[in-house]
Amino acid sequence: MRGTRWEHRWGYTDTYFEPNDDDSVTLVGERYPLSGTRMYGFMPFARETLGVDLDPFDLKPAIDSDVPEPRRNEAFIEFLSERFGSHISFNPTDRLIHSHGQTISGEIYRVLYDRLERVVDVVVCPDNEQDIEATIEKAVEFDVCIVPYGGGSNVSGALMIPLDETRMVVSMDLSRMNHLLHLDRENLTATFEAGIMGSELEERLSAEGFTSGHEPDSIELSSLGGWIATNSSGMKKNRYGNIEDIVERATMLTPRGRIELTSSFPRSSIGVDPTGFMFGSEGNLGIITKATIRIHWAPEEKRFDSLLFHSVDDGIEFLAELAREGTLPASLRLVDNLQFRFGQALKGRATGVHKLIAMLQKLFVTRFLRFDPLRMVVATVAAEGSRQEINHEMRVMNRIARKHRGFSAGGENGKQGYMLTFAIAYIRDFLVSMHILGETFETTVPWSRILPLTQAVDRRLSELALHFGIPGIPFLSYRVTQLYQTGVCIYFTLGLYLKGVDDPPGVLNSVEHSLRETILEEGGSLSHHHGVGKIRKEFLSDRMSHTAAETIRGLKSASDPKNIFGAGNGVFGL
């Protein structure tokens, strides 16, 4: 189900959180399973965990952002007008939309309540590779900067325009390049243009009986090209792999020409694979225009489950043993107690017989099974495949869960927990209007460092809250989202009540930056799938040798000597 997207917020205009007079909150719309639910636990949970007396009607009003006038390169504009006609825009709103991603701290907050000092000067929507090649050629001739744009869901600051960029900046929006070019049923591959959104890609494949299996949280609002450029990971990684496992071949257009392989194979040994340059390129090297991906027949069956554990220690021990066993469902995510309670707060109020059943279930879990509501955690499970495969996965999973005091909470709870992911980002935009700024950040960490790292981050946040005079209690929750033989991905959610604090986005940036330092000190990676962009680039000098950085910059010099693709992300922004 498609629709009109919010200009500067997450998601679609038919979906938003709305407070009610009885202190409940409703997700307006019909798009998600949570839509239409009257949530009576939302505000009490927010007040309790943040330690402040929130008023859902005391909202910070958004302003009309002052968009600076575009910088004009008249010779280049003449080319655009002749080549693209109505598919170019100097409209201030269009330019602003294409100048930020979804990072509240440095971008969305300033868009809604302040201003961005630098935005793109024109938005261009090409129809094909020939349009892009011609535009790059003219950009080189007239010294113009190009920034690729996919779905705009980026959370690493990669779409922010460098303040010192004096050239005219063109946002190259690939949304019109969204076609399925070829489907190979025999060899199980499909070739798509890179501008296709994830949900549309899956719709096209589903109509033919296939799936890509790649399902990031942002699937509705992110593109195939963006997945490659950020080195994306999806919720069903266990079954289908990360984006580098899914893409077999891709094409990137640069100022010096095409980077691509001339043939597609399941695997080949040809020395250095140029396709590898595209993963994590973050708009610095060129524009990814199409990709051939591996596809799978649609699974015979899909099944959900959920598992309760008495503590996060039990849950992690369960995950570690299951990973060693090697029998993993498509998706398996462990959420901490705070996130578990948050999920409960988003449920509607049960009535009649459903209320009685819910009460009995709660008594059974807390009184008979002796689960502590303030310590228990939950793992949500999504399994896909043949019925025989899923039955085997469930048997192994439940056997190991019992060894670690795990208890099944049923498939319906698992499905609700899994589907909540797609609606939860809307909560962030509702909370920011109540002066609560949030951030998500992730890392990869060895199994042995999970608990030390999460505990160190929690301690550091408490120190920072005192240092910055942050009112109430900072919110910090995490979930383990992807499993590997040697470790896991941990996905943090941070929330700070910053009403009355000077420069809220600056404070949030400083807090996130300091927490990232703690993560690195405790043995975590710089990022698992969000990428580096601009908000993490300062840490690269500690993660990459000087020679490695210079080698990558040498690649940039060879393919883009005039820095036409001047986004300045990652190592190219240092």
TIVEX-398227 format. One record per residue (C-alpha): x, y, z. Coordinates in pm, whole numbers, plus 50000, padded with zeros to 5 digits. Example, Ala and Ser with C-alpha at 12.3 -4.5 7.8 and 13.67 -1.06 7.14 Angstrom:
2
512304955050780
513674989450714
//
This chain:
574
500005000050000
501655031949879
500745067549971
501975103150011
505085106350224
505625132450491
507905159850363
510385159450651
509155133050893
509245095450874
506705076050672
503335083650517
500885112050579
498025088050652
499885076050962
500715095951276
500385094251653
497595114751803
496885121252174
493345116552305
491515134852585
491585103752810
495425103252814
495565075252559
497415077552227
496285064151888
498275055951578
495975071051317
495505052350989
495115016850862
498585009250730
500024988151014
498724962151261
499154988351536
497065013751343
493835023951513
494905009951849
494025031752148
497115028452369
496415036452732
499835025952858
501895048152627
501895080852824
502185064653172
505175044453048
506825075452897
506355095453218
507685067253435
510755059053231
511725095353157
510875107853505
509055139053380
505415149853379
504725149053007
501715166452860
500875151852516
499165184352422
502145206252516
503715203252173
506545222752020
505125238851703
507035233351382
508065263851181
508375270750812
512065265450757
513975293550588
515525277350281
518515296050138
518395307349777
519935282449529
523405287549393
523115288849015
525465276648746
523635290848446
525365269648182
524535238048372
520955249348435
520515254748062
521615218648005
519195205748271
516275224948123
516925211047777
517535175347895
514985170648171
512225195948113
509755193448404
511825166948584
513955192948760
512935213749060
514185245449226
511215244549467
512445252649821
510505223749979
511825198449725
515355210849781
514995208750158
513545173450144
516585161949946
519065177650189
518515155750492
517945120150603
516155108350915
518685117451185
516845138751440
519915152051618
521525171051334
518875173151067
515155167251133
515065188351448
516675217651268
514385213250967
511265214151187
512305239951444
515275259351304
516945258150961
519605240450756
522405263650655
523175245250330
520755226450106
520925212649753
520405238349478
518335217449236
516665183349229
516925162348912
514955130348840
516575110148558
514655083948361
517575062048260
521335056748263
521765079047957
520315108448153
522755101848436
525785097948208
524955130648031
524485148748362
527785136148502
529555146648183
528155181948210
528855183248583
532525176748506
532505203148232
530845230048445
532275219448785
529035209948960
528605187249264
526235157149253
524705139449555
522775107049484
519355103349653
517435070849698
514695068649959
516015094650203
515875071350503
519575076050579
520425079750950
524155087350932
524035123450811
525165112250464
522745135750285
523855167050471
525525190850230
529025201550342
528955237750456
532155245250265
530755233149932
530705264249711
529665247649384
526105242849269
524835210349426
522525187049235
520445160749412
520105131449170
516805115149271
516525079949126
512855074449213
511825072948844
514345044948783
512295018148956
511794991048694
512264953548696
514574948648398
514894910948390
513684880548584
515544847748541
513314820348682
515744792448600
518854807848756
516974826449032
518164861948969
516404894848904
517784927648773
516244959948901
516974996548851
518525009949170
515855035849247
513175010249333
511935011249693
512274979449896
508554973549942
507934978349569
510774954649485
509184928049706
505754934249550
507174928849201
508894896749307
505914884249507
503674887749201
506004863149028
506234839549326
509624850949458
511274871049736
514644887549783
514504881150157
516054915150230
513884932950485
515514962050669
513364981850914
513215009050647
512024986450364
509095009250279
511285040050245
514705028150128
515945018949782
517994990749633
520785015149548
520715028749901
520984993650044
524184988249847
525625022749917
525185018350294
526054981050310
522634972950448
521414944150664
517884930950703
515804914450973
515874880750791
519634880250755
519874845450910
518134829750611
518894852750320
522144870250414
523124906750419
523004928650110
526514918450001
525314882149998
522234890949793
523694913149520
525444893549245
526264922249012
525784959949004
526554990248789
527935023648906
528345054148681
531315076548760
532965106748591
535445082548430
532795058048309
531135026048424
532205003448706
530634969248650
531244933048558
530264923048206
528794889648316
526974875948617
528024843948794
527204827249127
530854833849218
534064840849028
537714846949106
538924876448897
541254893549138
539844925049298
536094926049234
535054961449132
531504955149253
532924955249605
533744992349571
530035000249571
529174985149908
529445012750165
530335038849901
527785063050053
527465084649742
531145093349726
532185074749410
529275076349169
525665066349116
524545030149143
522025025548861
521054988748862
521794955849031
521254918948974
520164901849293
519694865849399
516074856849457
514234828049624
510944810949567
508384825149810
508474804150129
505894776850169
505114788750519
505764817550758
505504813051133
506034835651434
506854828251795
508084846152107
510174834052397
510274848952747
513454847552954
513944856453319
516854879753247
518934893852965
521754870353071
519524840053011
518434854152676
521984860052555
523124825552666
520204811152467
521174830852155
524824820352184
524014783352212
521494785151929
524054802651707
526624775451783
523984749251698
523584766751360
519834761951329
518494797451315
515094810351207
514984837850945
514764864451216
515504862251587
515694893751799
516134897252173
514824929352333
515834941252678
513364946552963
512784983352893
511944976552529
509774946952631
507754969352864
507534995852594
506004970152360
503454961352626
502594998352666
501695000252297
498984973852323
495304982752333
493104977652639
491564942952643
487844939852717
485414912052804
486764876752779
490024889652625
490624910152941
490124879253158
492484858652943
495154885852954
494874888153332
495184850453372
498174849453139
499904876653339
499244858653666
500544826053519
503764842053399
504484863053708
503114841153990
503454805353867
506524808653643
507994835953866
509014860153591
509934894453730
508194921353519
511174944553573
513804919253460
512194896653201
513124899552835
511634885552517
512924871252189
510704875251884
510944848651616
510014848951247
510614816251061
510274810650686
510684780450462
509084746450417
506904732950695
509524706350762
512294732450794
510254754351029
509204724951247
512864715051284
513924750951366
511184754251627
512054721051793
515734730251822
514944765551938
512484754852208
514784727252332
517634751852382
515314778552525
514144754652798
517764749352903
517954786652971
514614789453154
512834801752843
509064799752799
507044803552478
504654833352477
503054823252149
503044832351785
500654861751809
502984880252047
505894872151817
504064885951516
503094917751699
506684922751812
508034917451461
505504940051288
505924967451550
509254975751385
507524991751087
505405015551296
507825024451573
509675051751381
506475072351380
506715073451759
509995092151733
508415120851541
505535122751791
507935123752084
510165150651931
507165174251935
507095168352314
510765179052341
512035142852349
514875138252102
515785102952004
518575085351824
519255049751717
522765036051680
524115001251634
527314981551662
528714946751615
530304931251922
531834897352011
529674874552227
531974879252524
531584917252517
527774920752493
527024926352861
530194946352945
529524969452648
525834975452722
526564981553089
529375005953007
527125025352768
524435027553036
526915040553295
528325066153053
524875079152970
524145085353339
527345105853365
526455125753054
522955133253181
524475149653488
527075168053283
524555183553044
521855189253305
519345167553122
515975167653301
514505134953425
515925100953334
517595093552999
515985064752808
518355038152679
517175004752548
518724978752322
517944947752125
520134920851972
519054919551608
521494898851400
523484868351502
526874856851375
529234828951473
531564853151649
529144879351780
525984899651734
524584932951624
523274954351910
520764981451820
520395009452075
517495033652113
518235065952299
515725091952416
516375124652604
513865149852739
515505182852648
512885209352714
514655240052853
518105227352754
520155249852525
520765236052175
518885202652206
520235187451881
523765197551978
523395180652318
522015149152160
524875148651908
527415152052189
525795124352392
525635100552095
529245108652004
530415100952358
528415068652372
529995058352042
533425064152201
532405040952484
531235014552238
534585015152060
536475013752390
534464982952488
535284963952171
532314972851949
532424981751580
531845016551439
528635005051271
526884973251164
524554985750890
523825023050927
527185032450778
529555060850860
528245091350675
529245123350850
528275116751210
530815088551260
533605097951021
535835112251296
536235077451443
537655062351124
541245071851197
541175047051487
539475019851281
541475021850957
545185024450890
546575054950712
547605033950413
544135018650387
542525053050391
544935066350128
544315035949906
540565042349915
541115079349841
543295068849551
540355049749406
538285081349436
540985101749258
541085076748973
537305075748915
536365111349018
539435134248999
537345166449023
535335153749323
532045157349137
530515133649392
531405156149681
529085143949959
532125140650183
531025109550371
533235085750564
536915086150481
536285111050199
535185137450449
538375137050655
//
